[in-house]
Each structure stands twice: as C-alpha cells, then as structure tokens.
Amino acid sequence: MEALKQSVATASRVMGTNGAGDLIWGHVSARDPDGRGIWIKEANWGLEEIRPDLVHLVSPSGEILEGKGQRHSEFPIHAEIMAARPDVGAVVHVHSPHSVALAAAGAQLRPVSHAANYFEPLGVPRFELTADLILTPELGKRLAEALGEARAVFLVNHGIAVVGADLQEATVGAIVLEMAARQQLLTAQYGSFPQWSDPEESHAKRQHIYGPGAVHAVWDYLVRRLPAS
C-alpha cells in the first residue's frame, strides 16, 4: 500500500499548497482496494506537511487498522460517501475560502467561467442540515444523500466535499471548484447582471476541456509545482 499512501500524501500537499490549507484541518482520502476502509492523513498535521508515514488506514467504524497517530473526527464524510457511491475512489474535504464564501452567500454555482462547467449538469448541491463537524455515521449518510450523483457538495458555512474515481480526479475537482467560486465572486463585484453558459454549451465545454486525459495532465502539472521536499 506504499504507493497509495504516497498518493494520499501527494494529494494532501497539492491541496495545502493551492489555497485549501486551513491550519491542521481538511483531509483527503482514498478507498482501500481490499475494502477495509479509507486511507487518510493523520489529524493534527497541515495538508502541506503530509508524508506517506502520516497516512493511516481507518475502518468504516473509525478503527485505525494500519499506521499510527490520531484519527480525524470527520472520517464519516469519507466512509459514508464511499459506502453510498461505489464509483467513488477518493474524497477531498477542505475549507477553500472562496467556495465557503459562495455557499454562505446563498449563491448557486453558475458556469460563468470554464471552471464551473466541470460540475455540470448536476452543479454543486448544498448540505444545510448542520454547519458543525460531520462526526457521526448518520450525518455522513445525510451528506452523501445531499451529494447524490454530483461531483461535489457545499457544506454550507463549513467547506466542500469533492469526489472522484481516483485521487487525481478528486483533487483536481476540488481545485477547479475553488477557481470557479473565486471567478463567480469576482464577477459579482461588477454589479451588473452576469451571464453564463447554457446547458448545451456547458456540456460541450466540459467535454472539450475536462476529459480524463486533461484532468490527469492537470494533476501532473500540480505535482510538478510542489515545493521540493
């Protein structure tokens, strides 16, 4: 599992060095290929600090099966989304500032930029049951219900959860969501009525810009930009 631990560590550092760091909070996970749970970073470390030895295996009930350190209390976000979505191999939960601001403002994400088209046609639904931490399986299940089949969900007044078939897809998705939120908030500052792509154009743009090859090329770019360890 060394390669998987390395991937979780790399994804964590990518998020931490691209505007998603929030002191020691936020976490990235990957599904264990043997069905034992999730590989996720230890608590009490910042995303940008994570090395493979700071990644451990947590069971769906929260038991640390491999590794050491303190478990993140919000592991139900990852465990329950993966239980509800067999297609999901990775989950990113962070507190990206523009994404939090957009959701708190009550705005729906609109395709005013290339970035927002990544989330069409389902958009980014809102989870508003609580803005507190997701500490229980029941809250995790309710969050998974709010996510549905979408690629991301706003935890209003809290953060975001972004999913993907693998760590590369989920990580790129989380960064693209923050880009989209930042662009929409910038657009709103001009005060005029904004315009955005219609569903047909959004679909075409998503196909043209965010194909699987492009998403993984973006991942490679983000990894190349990481500070030398």
C-alpha positions, 0 to 999 in steps of 0.5 A: 500500500506504499504507493497509495499512501504516497498518493494520499500524501501527494494529494494532501500537499497539492491541496495545502499548497493551492489555497485549501490549507486551513491550519491542521484541518481538511483531509483527503482520502482514498478507498482501500482496494481490499475494502477495509476502509479509507486511507487518510492523513493523520489529524493534527498535521497541515495538508502541506506537511503530509508524508506517506508515514502520516497516512493511516488506514481507518475502518468504516467504524473509525478503527485505525487498522494500519499506521499510527497517530490520531484519527480525524473526527470527520472520517464519516464524510469519507466512509459514508460517501464511499459506502453510498457511491461505489464509483467513488475512489477518493474524497477531498474535504477542505475549507477553500475560502472562496467556495465557503464564501459562495455557499454562505452567500446563498449563491448557486454555482453558475458556469460563468467561467470554464471552471464551473462547467466541470460540475455540470449538469448536476452543479454543486448541491448544498448540505444545510442540515448542520454547519458543525463537524460531520462526526457521526455515521448518520450525518455522513449518510445525510451528506452523501444523500445531499451529494447524490450523483454530483461531483461535489457538495457545499457544506454550507458555512463549513467547506466542500466535499469533492469526489472522484474515481481516483485521487487525481480526479478528486483533487483536481475537482476540488481545485477547479471548484475553488477557481470557479467560486473565486471567478463567480465572486469576482464577477459579482463585484461588477454589479451588473447582471452576469451571464453564463453558459447554457446547458448545451454549451456547458456540456460541450465545454466540459467535454472539450476541456475536462476529459480524463486525459486533461484532468490527469495532465492537470494533476501532473502539472500540480505535482510538478509545482510542489515545493521540493521536499 
